[in-house]
Amino acid sequence: MAQVMPPMATALAAALAVLLAAAPAHAQDAAEAVDAQARARMGMGDARGALQLMRDHVAARPDDRDARLDLVRYLTWNGDFAAARAVLLADPAVADSPEGRELHANLLAWAGRIDEAQAVNAPLLAADPDGLMPNYTQAIALRQTAQPGLALPHVSAVENARPGGKDAIDLARGTRVRTQSFVTAEYVRSDDSDDLVASRPTLRGEFVMNDALRLTAEAGRWRHSAPAGSPFLAVDGDRSIDQDRGLVGLRYAPSPRTELSAAVGHSSIDGDSTPLWRAAVDHRASDSIRLGVSVDHDWHAVSPRALSLGIDRTATSAQLHWTPDLRWTGDLVLRHEDYADGNDSVEWTAAMRRAVLRNPGLMLDLGAMVQHLSHDENLGNGYYAPDRYRRYGLTANAYFGLSDDVGLSLQGALGRQRDESFTSWRRANDISAALVFGIHSPWQFLVHAGYSERVQMSGAYEGHSWGMALTRRF
């Protein structure tokens, strides 16, 4: 399922309002008139034109301090944090000014560089505890931590400094998304070229107890089916198997850097059942490194045959998320699965991507990935178990900010794949899309769809999926 990218371009419109409001008034000489014209274009929604005006002006007048600061603001609004930082640091005197430090802390916070942002912002907040910009930046940084409720006092400070202002309202809306409880009703359907169909309606919720603790719950009735005559039918010949499942758990953040989660439950099918459990730890070691480890036990619900044979599995995963700078992102995932039929698998996936485009309403990342998967045996028990599967691909991730509350994400990959049964390399292409309404609203609706030419879990070559989710925050 496609994962929706953060709606940064639209959310940053609120930051721009704060940043421009905090800027000092300018005298209207010839140079500053260009700056004023760019602001006017920004106010009319022509962010691209405003940005180009400011780029040209700063290139022609590198000594225009106020124009440089405004260019940093516009680049931050566009989500082009690397360019914003480069423009700011190109003039050390401007970067070291009080306004320059405020802007630096703010762009770092929006970029997710939480430690760096707080380090720059700490003396500004200490000098002006009720100040608009220091509290705004602190709220943006803290709401991205494992304890997002820590941002709320700073949200209140911004509301007091700018009562009824759009910037304060948008900051509060964006923070509530991370601090509120929610209930989600979701439906996902998938099928592949082996005509295996999975239908997964699920109701899940997360309930806030305090800044550190949340309770979780999940329930669903899933159906797995295969066509008549398929080798993936249940062992008694049934075409479909229904699975009733439910879990309850908790998420606990002992610090803003670390989150622990655990859940236990039960799943039953006709004539059999298995306990469900999962546990995970996620730790932000630094602004550049995030580590995760998870273990879970569930059915290996690939087909009616695998389910009817009572094949459950225990999976252990380790994840490394690496952001060395403001443009590059890397992910490494290692996974081991132990199946009830005596089989084992080892899989690793590595990916790197670079932010290549940050325009008003559009963010684009391009990258590459590699995946390797191997099993001890191919037992013919209703699931794909290659000895040596390899996939290599080029990836693209795009996000279109259609409005403050509506966003579209597209993800695609062009690649090649091969296992020991292939006589040659074959296509391994993917495309998926997700459209979300109500990004910052009490009600959110998500619809998504995807198509894949990759080998599916059953061994099928093509697969489709679609789904929708309705979320109520409170």
For each residue, the residues with C-beta under 8 A, 3 or more apart:
1: 188 432 434 448 450 465 467
2: 409 410 411 432 433 434 448 450
3: 409 411 434
4: 399 407 409 434 436 446
5: 8 363 397 399 407 409
6: 11 399
7: 10 11 399 401 407 436 439
8: 5 11 12 79 110 363 399 401
9: 12 13 77 78 79 358 360 361 362 363 399 401
10: 7 13 361 401 403 404 405 407 439
11: 6 7 8 14 15 170 174 404 439 440
12: 8 9 15 16 76 77 78 79 110
13: 9 10 16 17 77 170 404
14: 11 17 18 166 167 170 171 174
15: 11 12 18 19 76 77 106 110 136 140 167
16: 12 13 19 20 42 73 74 76 77
17: 13 14 20 21 165 166 167 170
18: 14 15 21 22 132 133 136 158 162 167
19: 15 16 22 23 73 76 77 103 106 133
20: 16 17 23 39 42 70 73
21: 17 18 132 162 165 167
22: 18 19 99 102 132 133
23: 19 20 66 69 70 73 99
24: 66 99
25:
26: 32 35 36 66
27: 32
28: 32 33 36
29: 32 33
30: 33 34
31: 34 35 57 61 64 67
32: 26 27 28 29 35 36 64 66 67
33: 28 29 30 36 37
34: 30 31 37 38 53 54 57 67
35: 26 31 32 38 39 54 57 64 66 67 70
36: 26 28 32 33 39 40
37: 33 34 40 41 53
38: 34 35 41 42 49 50 51 53 54 57 70 74
39: 20 35 36 42 43 50 70
40: 36 37 43 44
41: 37 38 44 46 47 49 50 53
42: 16 20 38 39 45 46 47 50 74
43: 39 40
44: 40 41
45: 42
46: 41 42 49 50
47: 41 42 50 51 74 77 78 360
48: 51 52 359 360
49: 38 41 46 52 53
50: 38 39 41 42 46 47 53 54 74
51: 38 47 48 54 55 71 74 75 78 360
52: 48 49 55 56
53: 34 37 38 41 49 50 56 57
54: 34 35 38 50 51 57 58 67 70 71 74
55: 51 52 58 59 71
56: 52 53 59 60
57: 31 34 35 38 53 54 60 61 64 67 71
58: 54 55 61 62 64 67 68 71 87
59: 55 56 62
60: 56 57
61: 31 57 58 64 67
62: 58 59 68 90 91
63:
64: 31 32 35 57 58 61 67 68
65: 68 69 91 94 97
66: 23 24 26 32 35 69 70
67: 31 32 34 35 54 57 58 61 64 70 71
68: 58 62 64 65 71 72 87 88 90 91 94
69: 23 65 66 72 73 88 94 99 100 103
70: 20 23 35 38 39 54 66 67 73 74
71: 51 54 55 57 58 67 68 74 75 84 87
72: 68 69 75 76 84 87 88 103 107
73: 16 19 20 23 69 70 76 77 103
74: 16 38 42 47 50 51 54 70 71 77 78
75: 51 71 72 78 80 81 83 84 87 107 358
76: 12 15 16 19 72 73 79 80 81 84 103 106 107 110
77: 9 12 13 15 16 19 47 73 74 360
78: 9 12 47 51 74 75 358 359 360
79: 8 9 12 76 110 358 363
80: 75 76 83 84 355 358
81: 75 76 84 85 107 108 110 111 326
82: 85 86 325 326 327 355
83: 75 80 86 87 358
84: 71 72 75 76 80 81 87 88 103 107
85: 81 82 88 89 104 107 108 326
86: 82 83 89 90
87: 58 68 71 72 75 83 84 90
88: 68 69 72 84 85 91 94 95 100 103 104 107
89: 85 86 92 95
90: 62 68 86 87
91: 62 65 68 88 94 95
92: 89 95 96
93: 96 97
94: 65 68 69 88 91 97 100
95: 88 89 91 92 100 101 104
96: 92 93 100 101
97: 65 93 94 100 101
98: 101 102 124
99: 22 23 24 69 102 103
100: 69 88 94 95 96 97 103 104
101: 95 96 97 98 104 105 120 124
102: 22 98 99 105 106 124 133 134 137
103: 19 69 72 73 76 84 88 99 100 106 107
104: 85 88 95 100 101 107 108 120
105: 101 102 108 109 117 118 120 121 124 134 137
106: 15 19 76 102 103 109 110 117 133 136 137 140
107: 72 75 76 81 84 85 88 103 104 110 111
108: 81 85 104 105 111 113 116 117 120 141
109: 105 106 112 113 114 117 121 137 138 140 141 144
110: 8 12 15 76 79 81 106 107 140
111: 81 107 108 117 326
112: 109 144 287 323
113: 108 109 116 117 287 326
114: 109 117 118 141 142 144 145 284 287
115: 118 119 286 287
116: 108 113 119 120 287
117: 105 106 108 109 111 113 114 120 121 137 140 141
118: 105 114 115 121 122 138 141
119: 115 116 122
120: 101 104 105 108 116 117 124
121: 105 109 117 118 124 125 134 137 138 141
122: 118 119 125 126
123: 126 127
124: 98 101 102 105 120 121 127 128 131 133 134 137
125: 121 122 128 129 131 134 135 138
126: 122 123 129
127: 123 124 131 134
128: 124 125 131 134
129: 125 126 134 157
130: 135 157 160 161
131: 124 125 127 128 134 135 161
132: 18 21 22 135 136 158 161 162
133: 18 19 22 102 106 124 136 137
134: 102 105 121 124 125 127 128 129 131 137 138
135: 125 130 131 132 138 139 154 155 157 158 161
136: 15 18 106 132 133 139 140 154 158 167 171
137: 102 105 106 109 117 121 124 133 134 140 141
138: 109 118 121 125 134 135 141 142 151 154
139: 135 136 142 143 151 152 154 155 158 171 175
140: 15 106 109 110 117 136 137 143 144 151 171
141: 108 109 114 117 118 121 137 138 144 145 151
142: 114 138 139 145 147 148 150 151 154 256
143: 139 140 148 150 151 174 175 178 179
144: 109 112 114 140 141 148 178
145: 114 141 142 148 150 253 256 257 284
146: 253 255 256 257 258 259 282 284
147: 142 150 211 212 253 255 256
148: 142 143 144 145 151 175 178 179 211
149: 152 179 208 210 211
150: 142 143 145 147 153 211 256
151: 138 139 140 141 142 143 148 154 155 175 178 179
152: 139 149 155 156 175 179
153: 150 156 157
154: 135 136 138 139 142 151 157 158
155: 135 139 151 152 158 159 168 171 172 175
156: 152 153 159 160
157: 129 130 135 153 154 160 161
158: 18 132 135 136 139 154 155 161 162 167 168 171
159: 155 156 162 163 168 172
160: 130 156 157 163
161: 130 131 132 135 157 158 168
162: 18 21 132 158 159 165 167 168
163: 159 160 168
164: 168 169
165: 17 21 162 168 169
166: 14 17 169 170
167: 14 15 17 18 21 136 158 162 170 171
168: 155 158 159 161 162 163 164 165 171 172
169: 164 165 166 172 173
170: 11 13 14 17 166 167 173 174 404 440
171: 14 136 139 140 155 158 167 168 174 175
172: 155 159 168 169 175 176
173: 169 170 176 177 440 441
174: 11 14 143 170 171 177 178 440
175: 139 143 148 151 152 155 171 172 178 179
176: 172 173 179 180 440 473
177: 173 174 180 439 440 473
178: 143 144 148 151 174 175
179: 143 148 149 151 152 175 176 208
180: 176 177 208 473 474
181: 205 206 207 208 214 473 474
182: 205 206 471 472 473 474
183: 203 204 205 471 472 474
184: 203 204 205 469 470 471 472
185: 201 202 203 469 470
186: 200 201 202 203 204 467 468 469 470
187: 199 200 201 202 467 468 469
188: 1 198 199 200 202 465 466 467
189: 197 198 199 200 465 466 467
190: 197 198 200 463 464 465
191: 195 196 197 198 463 464 465
192: 195 196 456 458 460 461 462 463 464
193: 456 460 461 462 463
194: 226 230 232 456 458 459 460
195: 191 192 226 227 230
196: 191 192 224 225 226 230 232 302 303 456 458 460
197: 189 190 191 223 224 225 226
198: 188 189 190 191 222 223 224 225 301
199: 187 188 189 222 223 225
200: 186 187 188 189 190 220 222
201: 185 186 187 220 221 222
202: 185 186 187 188 218 219 220 222
203: 183 184 185 186 218 219 220
204: 183 184 186 216 217 218 219
205: 181 182 183 184 216 217 218
206: 181 182 214 215 216 251
207: 181 214 215 216 217
208: 149 179 180 181 213 214
209: 213 214 215
210: 149 213
211: 147 148 149 150 253
212: 147 252 253 254
213: 208 209 210 250 251 252 253
214: 181 206 207 208 209 250 251 252
215: 206 207 209 248 249 250
216: 204 205 206 207 247 248 249 250 251 261 263
217: 204 205 207 246 247 248 249
218: 202 203 204 205 245 246 247 248 263 265
219: 202 203 204 245 246 247
220: 200 201 202 203 243 244 245 246
221: 201 242 243 244 245
222: 198 199 200 201 202 242 243 245 301
223: 197 198 199 240 241 242 243
224: 196 197 198 240 241 243 301 303 304 307
225: 196 197 198 199 239 240 241 304
226: 194 195 196 197 230 232 233 239 240 303 304 305
227: 195 230 239
228: 233 239
229: 233
230: 194 195 196 226 227 233
231: 305 382
232: 194 196 226 303 304 305 306 382 458
233: 226 228 229 230 237 238 239 304 305
234: 237 238 239 241 304 305 307 308
235: 305 308 309
236: 308
237: 233 234
238: 233 234 241 304 308
239: 225 226 227 228 233 234 304
240: 223 224 225 226 304
241: 223 224 225 234 238 269 270 304 307 308
242: 221 222 223 269 270
243: 220 221 222 223 224 267 268 269 299 301 307
244: 220 221 267 268 269
245: 218 219 220 221 222 265 266 267 268 276
246: 217 218 219 220 265 266 267 276
247: 216 217 218 219 263 264 265 276 277 278
248: 215 216 217 218 263 264 265
249: 215 216 217 261 262 263 264 278
250: 213 214 215 216 261 262 263
251: 206 213 214 216 259 260 261
252: 212 213 214 259 260 261
253: 145 146 147 211 212 213 256 258 259 260
254: 212 258 260
255: 146 147 258
256: 142 145 146 147 150 253
257: 145 146 283 284 285
258: 146 253 254 255 281 282 283 284
259: 146 251 252 253 281 282 283
260: 251 252 253 254 279 280 281
261: 216 249 250 251 252 278 279 280 281 282
262: 249 250 277 278 279 280
263: 216 218 247 248 249 250 276 277 278 279
264: 247 248 249 275 276 277
265: 218 245 246 247 248 275 276 277
266: 245 246 273 274 275 276
267: 243 244 245 246 273 274 276 298 299
268: 243 244 245 272 273
269: 241 242 243 244 272 273 299 307 308
270: 241 242
271:
272: 268 269 310
273: 266 267 268 269
274: 266 267 297 298 299 310 312
275: 264 265 266 297
276: 245 246 247 263 264 265 266 267 297 298
277: 247 262 263 264 265 296 297
278: 247 249 261 262 263 294 295 296 297 298
279: 260 261 262 263 294 295 296
280: 260 261 262 292 293 294 295
281: 258 259 260 261 292 293 294
282: 146 258 259 261 290 291 292
283: 257 258 259 290 291 292
284: 114 145 146 257 258 289 290
285: 257 289 290 291
286: 115 289
287: 112 113 114 115 116 323
288: 322 323 324
289: 284 285 286 320 321 322
290: 282 283 284 285 319 320 321 322
291: 282 283 285 318 319 320 321
292: 280 281 282 283 317 318 319 321
293: 280 281 316 317 318 319
294: 278 279 280 281 316 317 319
295: 278 279 280 314 315 316 317
296: 277 278 279 314 315
297: 274 275 276 277 278 312 313 314 315
298: 267 274 276 278 301 312 313 315
299: 243 267 269 274 306 307 311 312 313
300: 306 311 312 313 337 339 340 383
301: 198 222 224 243 298 306 307
302: 196 306 382 383 384 457 458
303: 196 224 226 232 306 307 382 383 458
304: 224 225 226 232 233 234 238 239 240 241 307 308 382
305: 226 231 232 233 234 235 308 309 381 382
306: 232 299 300 301 302 303 309 311 381 382 383
307: 224 234 241 243 269 299 301 303 304 310 311 382
308: 234 235 236 238 241 269 304 305
309: 235 305 306 341 381 382
310: 272 274 307 340
311: 299 300 306 307 339 340 341 381 382 383
312: 274 297 298 299 300 339 340
313: 297 298 299 300 337 338 339 340
314: 295 296 297 337 338
315: 295 296 297 298 335 336 337 338
316: 293 294 295 335 336 337
317: 292 293 294 295 333 334 335 336
318: 291 292 293 333 334 335
319: 290 291 292 293 294 331 332 333 334
320: 289 290 291 330 331 332 333
321: 289 290 291 292 329 330 331
322: 288 289 290 329 330 331 332
323: 112 287 288 328 329 330
324: 288 328 330
325: 82 328
326: 81 82 85 111 113 355
327: 82 354 355
328: 323 324 325 352 353 354 355
329: 321 322 323 352 353 354 355 365 367
330: 320 321 322 323 324 350 351 352 353
331: 319 320 321 322 349 350 351 352
332: 319 320 322 348 349 350 351
333: 317 318 319 320 347 348 349 350
334: 317 318 319 347 348
335: 315 316 317 318 345 346 347 348
336: 315 316 317 344 345 346 347
337: 300 313 314 315 316 344 345 347
338: 313 314 315 344
339: 300 311 312 313 342 343 344 345
340: 300 310 311 312 313
341: 309 311 379 381
342: 339 377 379
343: 339 375 376 377 379 381 385
344: 336 337 338 339 375 376
345: 335 336 337 339 373 374 375 376 385
346: 335 336 373 374
347: 333 334 335 336 337 371 372 373 374
348: 332 333 334 335 371 372
349: 331 332 333 369 370 371 372
350: 330 331 332 333 369 370
351: 330 331 332 367 368 369 370 395
352: 328 329 330 331 367 368 369
353: 328 329 330 365 366 367 368 395 397
354: 327 328 329 365 366 367
355: 80 82 326 327 328 329 358 363 364 365
356: 364 365 366
357: 362 363 364
358: 9 75 78 79 80 83 355 362 363
359: 48 78 362 363
360: 9 47 48 51 77 78 401
361: 9 10 400 401 402
362: 9 357 358 359 398 399 400 401
363: 5 8 9 79 355 357 358 359 398 399 401
364: 355 356 357 396 397 398
365: 329 353 354 355 356 395 396 397 398
366: 353 354 356 394 395 396
367: 329 351 352 353 354 394 395 396 397
368: 351 352 353 392 393 394 395
369: 349 350 351 352 391 392 393 395 413 415
370: 349 350 351 390 391 392 393
371: 347 348 349 389 390 391 392
372: 347 348 349 388 389 390 391
373: 345 346 347 386 389
374: 345 346 347 386 387 388 389
375: 343 344 345 378 385 386 387
376: 343 344 345
377: 342 343 385
378: 375 385 386 387
379: 341 342 343 385
380:
381: 305 306 309 311 341 343
382: 231 232 302 303 304 305 306 307 309 311 458
383: 300 302 303 306 311 457 458
384: 302 455 456 457 458 459
385: 343 345 375 377 378 379
386: 373 374 375 378 389 419 420 421 455
387: 374 375 378 419 420
388: 372 374 419 420
389: 371 372 373 374 386 417 418 419 455
390: 370 371 372 417 418 419
391: 369 370 371 372 415 416 417 428 454
392: 368 369 370 371 415 416 417 428
393: 368 369 370 413 414 415 416 428 429 430
394: 366 367 368 413 414 415
395: 351 353 365 366 367 368 369 411 412 413
396: 364 365 366 367 410 411 412 413
397: 5 353 364 365 367 409 410 411
398: 362 363 364 365 409 410 411
399: 4 5 6 7 8 9 362 363 407 408 409 410
400: 361 362 407 408 409 410
401: 7 8 9 10 360 361 362 363 407
402: 361 406 407 408
403: 10 406
404: 10 11 13 170 439 440
405: 10 437 438 439 440 441
406: 402 403 435 436 437 438 439
407: 4 5 7 10 399 400 401 402 435 436 439
408: 399 400 402 433 434 435 436
409: 2 3 4 5 397 398 399 400 433 434 436
410: 2 396 397 398 399 400 431 432 433
411: 2 3 395 396 397 398 430 431 432 433
412: 395 396 429 430 431 432
413: 369 393 394 395 396 428 429 430 431
414: 393 394 429
415: 369 391 392 393 394 427 428 429
416: 391 392 393 425 426 427 428
417: 389 390 391 392 422 425 426 427 428 454 455
418: 389 390 422 424 425 426
419: 386 387 388 389 390 422 455
420: 386 387 388
421: 386
422: 417 418 419 425 426
423:
424: 418
425: 416 417 418 422
426: 416 417 418 422 453 461
427: 415 416 417 453
428: 391 392 393 413 415 416 417 453 454 455
429: 393 412 413 414 415 452 453 454
430: 393 411 412 413 450 451 452 453 454
431: 410 411 412 413 450 451
432: 1 2 410 411 412 448 449 450 451
433: 2 408 409 410 411 448 449 450
434: 1 2 3 4 408 409 446 447 448
435: 406 407 408 446 447 448
436: 4 7 406 407 408 409 439 444 445 446
437: 405 406 444 445 446
438: 405 406 441 442 443 444 445 471
439: 7 10 11 177 404 405 406 407 436 444
440: 11 170 173 174 176 177 404 405
441: 173 405 438 444 473
442: 438 472 473 474
443: 438 470 471 472 473
444: 436 437 438 439 441 470 471 473
445: 436 437 438 468 469 470 471
446: 4 434 435 436 437 468 469 470 471
447: 434 435 466 467 468
448: 1 2 432 433 434 435 465 466 467 468
449: 432 433 464 465 466 467
450: 1 2 430 431 432 433 464 465 466
451: 430 431 432 462 463 464
452: 429 430 456 462 463 464
453: 426 427 428 429 430 461 462
454: 391 417 428 429 430 463
455: 384 386 389 417 419 428 459 460 461
456: 192 193 194 196 384 452 459 460 461 462 463
457: 302 383 384
458: 192 194 196 232 302 303 382 383 384
459: 194 384 455 456
460: 192 193 194 196 455 456 463
461: 192 193 426 453 455 456
462: 192 193 451 452 453 456
463: 190 191 192 193 451 452 454 456 460
464: 190 191 192 449 450 451 452
465: 1 188 189 190 191 448 449 450
466: 188 189 447 448 449 450
467: 1 186 187 188 189 447 448 449
468: 186 187 445 446 447 448
469: 184 185 186 187 445 446
470: 184 185 186 443 444 445 446
471: 182 183 184 438 443 444 445 446
472: 182 183 184 442 443
473: 176 177 180 181 182 441 442 443 444
474: 180 181 182 183 442
